[in-house]
Protein backbone atom coordinates (compact mmCIF):
# COMPACT_ATOMS: atom_id res chain seq x y z
CA UNK A 1 0.00 0.00 0.00
CA UNK A 2 1.36 3.43 -0.93
CA UNK A 3 0.48 6.87 0.39
CA UNK A 4 0.79 9.86 -1.96
CA UNK A 5 3.17 12.70 -1.35
CA UNK A 6 4.20 15.40 -3.78
CA UNK A 7 7.71 16.59 -4.67
CA UNK A 8 7.75 20.14 -6.03
CA UNK A 9 10.14 21.29 -8.76
CA UNK A 10 12.43 23.04 -9.23
CA UNK A 11 14.50 21.51 -6.43
CA UNK A 12 16.51 24.19 -4.66
CA UNK A 13 18.14 24.37 -1.28
CA UNK A 14 16.76 27.69 -0.03
CA UNK A 15 14.82 26.19 2.90
CA UNK A 16 17.54 23.80 4.06
CA UNK A 17 19.91 24.34 6.99
CA UNK A 18 23.30 25.57 5.83
CA UNK A 19 26.28 23.35 6.66
CA UNK A 20 24.47 19.99 6.63
CA UNK A 21 22.96 17.48 4.20
CA UNK A 22 19.68 18.88 2.85
CA UNK A 23 16.39 17.57 4.18
CA UNK A 24 14.93 14.71 2.14
CA UNK A 25 18.36 13.81 0.67
CA UNK A 26 20.81 11.09 1.70
CA UNK A 27 24.45 12.19 1.75
CA UNK A 28 27.76 10.33 1.92
CA UNK A 29 31.11 12.05 2.21
CA UNK A 30 31.56 15.77 1.83
CA UNK A 31 28.07 17.10 0.99
CA UNK A 32 26.42 20.16 2.51
CA UNK A 33 23.95 22.93 1.85
CA UNK A 34 25.97 26.10 1.35
CA UNK A 35 25.34 29.79 1.58
CA UNK A 36 27.61 32.72 0.93
CA UNK A 37 30.11 33.17 3.73
CA UNK A 38 29.76 29.66 5.21
CA UNK A 39 33.12 28.04 5.96
CA UNK A 40 34.13 25.35 3.43
CA UNK A 41 31.72 26.72 0.83
CA UNK A 42 33.02 28.12 -2.41
CA UNK A 43 31.35 31.38 -3.31
CA UNK A 44 30.18 31.31 -6.92
CA UNK A 45 28.95 34.41 -8.65
CA UNK A 46 25.21 33.91 -8.18
CA UNK A 47 22.95 34.69 -11.10
CA UNK A 48 19.73 36.56 -10.65
CA UNK A 49 16.92 34.30 -9.51
CA UNK A 50 19.04 31.46 -8.11
CA UNK A 51 18.69 32.46 -4.48
CA UNK A 52 21.34 32.37 -1.79
CA UNK A 53 21.81 28.64 -1.07
CA UNK A 54 23.05 25.70 -3.12
CA UNK A 55 24.37 22.16 -2.63
CA UNK A 56 28.13 21.51 -2.45
CA UNK A 57 29.22 17.96 -3.38
CA UNK A 58 32.82 16.78 -2.98
CA UNK A 59 35.84 18.81 -1.97
CA UNK A 60 39.60 18.95 -1.99
CA UNK A 61 40.72 15.32 -1.86
CA UNK A 62 37.32 14.12 -0.72
CA UNK A 63 34.35 12.53 -2.40
CA UNK A 64 30.66 13.25 -1.99
CA UNK A 65 27.42 11.62 -3.08
CA UNK A 66 23.96 13.16 -2.64
CA UNK A 67 20.86 11.08 -3.41
CA UNK A 68 17.41 12.64 -3.63
CA UNK A 69 14.20 11.18 -2.32
CA UNK A 70 12.48 8.87 -4.81
CA UNK A 71 9.70 10.14 -7.05
CA UNK A 72 7.60 8.92 -9.96
CA UNK A 73 8.81 10.36 -13.27
CA UNK A 74 5.85 12.30 -14.66
CA UNK A 75 4.20 11.54 -17.97
CA UNK A 76 5.74 13.84 -20.57
CA UNK A 77 9.09 14.10 -18.78
CA UNK A 78 11.83 14.49 -21.36
CA UNK A 79 14.94 15.74 -19.53
CA UNK A 80 16.38 16.94 -16.25
CA UNK A 81 18.20 20.26 -16.11
CA UNK A 82 20.31 21.75 -13.37
CA UNK A 83 22.72 24.56 -12.68
CA UNK A 84 26.30 23.83 -11.61
CA UNK A 85 29.46 25.67 -10.71
CA UNK A 86 32.74 24.77 -9.08
CA UNK A 87 36.22 23.39 -9.45
CA UNK A 88 36.40 20.13 -11.32
CA UNK A 89 39.85 18.55 -11.56
CA UNK A 90 38.73 14.95 -12.02
CA UNK A 91 36.46 13.45 -14.68
CA UNK A 92 34.28 11.60 -12.13
CA UNK A 93 31.69 14.30 -11.37
CA UNK A 94 28.19 13.50 -12.49
CA UNK A 95 24.45 14.11 -12.32
CA UNK A 96 22.28 11.04 -12.93
CA UNK A 97 18.64 9.98 -12.88
CA UNK A 98 18.44 6.35 -11.73
CA UNK A 99 15.65 3.79 -11.36
CA UNK A 100 14.83 3.24 -7.69
CA UNK A 101 14.63 -0.53 -7.48
CA UNK A 102 17.94 -1.38 -9.16
CA UNK A 103 19.92 1.86 -9.67
CA UNK A 104 19.84 1.53 -13.48
CA UNK A 105 20.88 4.84 -15.06
CA UNK A 106 18.24 6.45 -17.29
CA UNK A 107 20.38 9.49 -18.04
CA UNK A 108 23.70 10.85 -16.87
CA UNK A 109 25.74 13.98 -17.45
CA UNK A 110 29.45 14.01 -16.68
CA UNK A 111 30.83 17.41 -15.76
CA UNK A 112 34.43 18.11 -16.74
CA UNK A 113 34.97 21.85 -16.69
CA UNK A 114 35.30 24.45 -13.96
CA UNK A 115 33.08 27.50 -13.80
CA UNK A 116 33.00 30.51 -11.47
CA UNK A 117 29.38 31.21 -12.43
CA UNK A 118 26.45 28.83 -12.35
CA UNK A 119 25.73 27.44 -15.80
CA UNK A 120 22.97 25.13 -16.98
CA UNK A 121 23.42 21.52 -18.05
CA UNK A 122 20.94 18.81 -18.98
CA UNK A 123 20.44 15.10 -18.72
CA UNK A 124 18.46 13.83 -21.72
CA UNK A 125 16.60 10.63 -22.52
CA UNK A 126 13.87 10.40 -19.89
CA UNK A 127 10.86 10.22 -22.26
CA UNK A 128 10.87 6.42 -22.48
CA UNK A 129 10.81 6.06 -18.69
CA UNK A 130 7.62 7.91 -17.71
CA UNK A 131 5.91 6.53 -14.59
CA UNK A 132 9.10 4.83 -13.36
CA UNK A 133 10.10 5.52 -9.75
CA UNK A 134 13.49 7.25 -9.86
CA UNK A 135 15.93 9.30 -7.82
CA UNK A 136 18.56 11.90 -8.67
CA UNK A 137 22.18 11.22 -7.73
CA UNK A 138 24.90 13.88 -7.65
CA UNK A 139 28.45 12.68 -7.16
CA UNK A 140 32.04 13.88 -7.10
CA UNK A 141 34.36 10.89 -6.80
CA UNK A 142 37.95 11.36 -5.63
CA UNK A 143 40.69 10.16 -7.91
CA UNK A 144 44.46 10.16 -7.45
CA UNK A 145 45.77 13.62 -8.17
CA UNK A 146 42.34 15.12 -8.69
CA UNK A 147 39.54 16.68 -6.77
CA UNK A 148 36.23 18.16 -7.58
CA UNK A 149 33.88 20.34 -5.59
CA UNK A 150 30.74 20.96 -7.53
CA UNK A 151 27.88 23.22 -6.58
CA UNK A 152 24.36 22.27 -7.73
CA UNK A 153 21.09 24.21 -7.74
CA UNK A 154 17.80 24.69 -9.58
CA UNK A 155 17.15 21.03 -10.50
CA UNK A 156 14.19 20.66 -12.86
CA UNK A 157 12.35 17.96 -14.77
CA UNK A 158 11.25 19.30 -18.16
CA UNK A 159 8.80 18.17 -20.82
CA UNK A 160 9.51 17.92 -24.56
CA UNK A 161 8.69 21.63 -25.03
CA UNK A 162 11.24 22.62 -22.38
CA UNK A 163 8.66 23.58 -19.76
CA UNK A 164 9.29 22.67 -16.12
CA UNK A 165 7.05 19.93 -14.75
CA UNK A 166 6.11 21.45 -11.39
CA UNK A 167 5.50 18.34 -9.32
CA UNK A 168 6.03 14.61 -9.12
CA UNK A 169 4.34 11.96 -7.03
CA UNK A 170 6.43 10.45 -4.26
CA UNK A 171 5.36 6.88 -3.55
CA UNK A 172 6.01 6.26 0.12
CA UNK A 173 5.33 2.86 1.63
CA UNK A 174 2.67 3.10 4.34
CA UNK A 175 4.91 1.15 6.69
CA UNK A 176 7.32 4.15 6.79
CA UNK A 177 4.65 5.99 8.79
CA UNK A 178 4.36 3.39 11.60
For each residue, the residues with C-beta under 8 A, 3 or more apart:
1: 173 174
2: 171 172 173 174
3: 172 173 174 177
4: 169 170 171 172
5: 169 170 172
6: 167 168 169 170
7: 11 69 71 167 168 169 170
8: 166 167
9: 155 156 157 164 165 166 167 168
10: 154 155 156 164
11: 7 68 136 154 155 156
12: 50 51 53 54 153 154 155
13: 16 22 33 34 51 53 54 55 153
14: 51 52 53
15: 23
16: 13 20 22 23 33 53
17: 20 23 33
18: 32 33 34 35 38 41 53
19: 32 33 34 38
20: 16 17 32 33
21: 25 26 27 31 32 33 66
22: 13 16 25 27 33 55 66
23: 15 16 17
24: 68 69
25: 21 22 31 55 66 67 68 69
26: 21 66 67
27: 21 22 31 32 64 65 66 67
28: 31 63 64 65
29: 58 62 63 64 65
30: 56 57 58 59 62 63 64 149
31: 21 25 27 28 55 56 57 58 64 65 66
32: 18 19 20 21 27 40 41 55 56
33: 13 16 17 18 19 20 21 22 53 54 55 56
34: 13 18 19 38 40 41 42 53 54 55 56 151
35: 18 38 41 52 53
36: 41 43 46 52
37: 41 43
38: 18 19 34 35 41
39:
40: 32 34 56 59
41: 18 32 34 35 36 37 38 56
42: 34 56 85 86 87 149 151
43: 36 37
44: 54 85 86 115 116 117 118 151
45: 116 117 118
46: 36 50 51 52 118
47: 50 83 117 118
48:
49:
50: 12 46 47 54 83 118 153 154
51: 12 13 14 46 54 153
52: 14 35 36 46
53: 12 13 14 16 18 33 34 35 153
54: 12 13 33 34 44 50 51 85 118 151 152 153
55: 13 22 25 31 32 33 34 66 138 151 152 153
56: 30 31 32 33 34 40 41 42 59 64 86 149 150 151
57: 30 31 64 65 66 93 138 139 140 149 150 151 152
58: 29 30 31 62 63 64 93 139 140 141 142 147 148 149 150
59: 30 40 56 62 64 140 147 149
60: 147 149
61: 142 147
62: 29 30 58 59 142 147
63: 28 29 30 58 139 140 141 142
64: 27 28 29 30 31 56 57 58 59 138 139 140
65: 27 28 29 31 57 137 138 139 140
66: 21 22 25 26 27 31 55 57 137 138 139 152
67: 25 26 27 135 136 137 138
68: 11 24 25 71 135 136 137
69: 7 24 25 135 170
70: 100 133 134 135 170 171
71: 7 68 133 134 135 168 169 170 171
72: 131 132 133 134 168 169 170 171
73: 77 97 106 126 129 130 131 132 133 134 157 168
74: 77 130 157 165 167 168 169
75: 130 131
76: 130 159 160 165
77: 73 74 126 127 129 130 157 158 159 165
78: 124 126 127 158 159 160
79: 107 122 123 124 125 126 157 158
80: 95 97 107 122 123 126 136 155 156 157 158
81: 120 121 122 123 154 155 156 158
82: 95 120 121 122 123 152 153 154 155 156
83: 47 50 118 119 120 121 152 153 154
84: 95 111 115 118 119 121 150 151 152 153
85: 42 44 54 115 116 117 118 119 150 151
86: 42 44 56 114 115 148 149 150 151
87: 42 114 147 148 149
88: 93 111 112 113 114 140 148 150
89: 114 146 147 148
90: 93 140 141 142 143 146 147 148
91: 110 112 143 146
92: 110 139 140 141 142 143 146 148
93: 57 58 88 90 110 111 112 139 140 141 148 150
94: 108 109 110 111 137 138 139
95: 80 82 84 108 109 111 121 123 136 137 138 152
96: 105 106 107 108 109 123 136 137 139
97: 73 80 105 106 107 108 123 126 134 135 136 137
98: 103 104 105 106 134 135 136 137
99: 102 103 104 106 129 132 133 134
100: 70 132 133 134 135
101: 133
102: 99
103: 98 99
104: 98 99
105: 96 97 98 108
106: 73 96 97 98 99 125 126 129 132 134
107: 79 80 96 97 123 124 125 126
108: 94 95 96 97 105 123
109: 94 95 96 121 122 123
110: 91 92 93 94
111: 84 88 93 94 95 121 148 150
112: 88 91 93
113: 88
114: 86 87 88 89
115: 44 84 85 86 118 119
116: 44 45 85
117: 44 45 47 85
118: 44 45 46 47 50 54 83 84 85 115 151 153 154
119: 83 84 85 115
120: 81 82 83
121: 81 82 83 84 95 109 111
122: 79 80 81 82 109 158
123: 79 80 81 82 95 96 97 107 108 109 126
124: 78 79 107
125: 79 106 107 128
126: 73 77 78 79 80 97 106 107 123 129 130 157
127: 77 78 130 160
128: 125
129: 73 77 99 106 126 132 134
130: 73 74 75 76 77 126 127
131: 72 73 75
132: 72 73 99 100 106 129
133: 70 71 72 73 99 100 101 171
134: 70 71 72 73 97 98 99 100 106 129
135: 67 68 69 70 71 97 98 100
136: 11 67 68 80 95 96 97 98 155
137: 65 66 67 68 94 95 96 97 98
138: 55 57 64 65 66 67 94 95 150 152
139: 57 58 63 64 65 66 92 93 94 96
140: 57 58 59 63 64 65 88 90 92 93 148 149 150
141: 58 63 90 92 93 148
142: 58 61 62 63 90 92 146 147
143: 90 91 92 146
144:
145:
146: 89 90 91 92 142 143
147: 58 59 60 61 62 87 89 90 142
148: 58 86 87 88 89 90 92 93 111 140 141
149: 30 42 56 57 58 59 60 86 87 140
150: 56 57 58 84 85 86 88 93 111 138 140
151: 34 42 44 54 55 56 57 84 85 86 118
152: 54 55 57 66 82 83 84 95 138 155
153: 12 13 50 51 53 54 55 82 83 84 118
154: 10 11 12 50 81 82 83 118
155: 9 10 11 12 80 81 82 136 152
156: 9 10 11 80 81 82 164 165
157: 9 73 74 77 79 80 126 164 165 168
158: 77 78 79 80 81 122 162 163 164 165
159: 76 77 78 162 163 165
160: 76 78 127
161:
162: 158 159
163: 158 159
164: 9 10 156 157 158
165: 9 74 76 77 156 157 158 159 168
166: 8 9
167: 6 7 8 9 74
168: 6 7 9 71 72 73 74 157 165
169: 4 5 6 7 71 72 74
170: 4 5 6 7 69 70 71 72
171: 2 4 70 71 72 133
172: 2 3 4 5 176 177
173: 1 2 3 176
174: 1 2 3 177 178
175: 178
176: 172 173
177: 3 172 174
178: 174 175
